[in-house]
Amino acid sequence: KLNDQLGEQVKDIKDTRVIHKEHALLHSYLQSIYNFKEDVQQSHNFLDSDDLLPAHELLMKLEDCRDGIYKEVMDENVEVEKAEKVKEFFSGLEDLNQAFVKKIQFFLTRSLNSIRSNNTSKLVSMLRIIEREEKKDTAIARGMASNSK
């Protein structure tokens, strides 16, 4: 009987932990949703001033939020109309992503000149962004591999 009680208590603790984790995730999503337009604009401002690392950091944060919410929407089998509203809400992120790609392409085409002129700070920033993305992709791939087992 004592083992049954302990088992139930452990289960209750695990359930509470899961609920707490979901609430923490929801809270972070709410903050990102509330600040979404301002964060997109701030990221554009960073791009305009060639501050690639903070622009990328914000872009990653916004993409993580979008992807997490999309996952929740898909897991809950939300109506198509509501899913379209979510997609529409995050549409500004695609424009930001394209602006970021254009900025990276611009700097990559000029990277040879930067190296020749010994002005490598932008090139180093781009390489750090690529390194971040590779680490993120590797972590996602590992997570998918462990989830499929």
Rosetta blueprint (number, residue, H / E / L):
1 K L
2 L H
3 N H
4 D H
5 Q H
6 L H
7 G H
8 E H
9 Q H
10 V H
11 K H
12 D H
13 I H
14 K H
15 D H
16 T H
17 R H
18 V H
19 I H
20 H H
21 K H
22 E H
23 H H
24 A H
25 L H
26 L H
27 H H
28 S H
29 Y H
30 L H
31 Q H
32 S H
33 I H
34 Y H
35 N L
36 F H
37 K H
38 E H
39 D H
40 V H
41 Q H
42 Q H
43 S H
44 H H
45 N H
46 F H
47 L H
48 D H
49 S L
50 D L
51 D L
52 L H
53 L H
54 P H
55 A H
56 H H
57 E H
58 L H
59 L H
60 M H
61 K H
62 L H
63 E H
64 D H
65 C H
66 R H
67 D H
68 G H
69 I H
70 Y H
71 K H
72 E H
73 V H
74 M H
75 D H
76 E L
77 N L
78 V L
79 E L
80 V H
81 E H
82 K H
83 A H
84 E H
85 K H
86 V H
87 K H
88 E H
89 F H
90 F L
91 S H
92 G H
93 L H
94 E H
95 D H
96 L H
97 N H
98 Q H
99 A H
100 F H
101 V H
102 K H
103 K H
104 I H
105 Q H
106 F H
107 F H
108 L H
109 T H
110 R H
111 S H
112 L H
113 N H
114 S H
115 I H
116 R H
117 S L
118 N L
119 N L
120 T L
121 S H
122 K H
123 L H
124 V H
125 S H
126 M H
127 L H
128 R H
129 I H
130 I H
131 E H
132 R H
133 E H
134 E H
135 K H
136 K H
137 D H
138 T H
139 A H
140 I H
141 A H
142 R H
143 G H
144 M H
145 A H
146 S H
147 N H
148 S L
149 K L
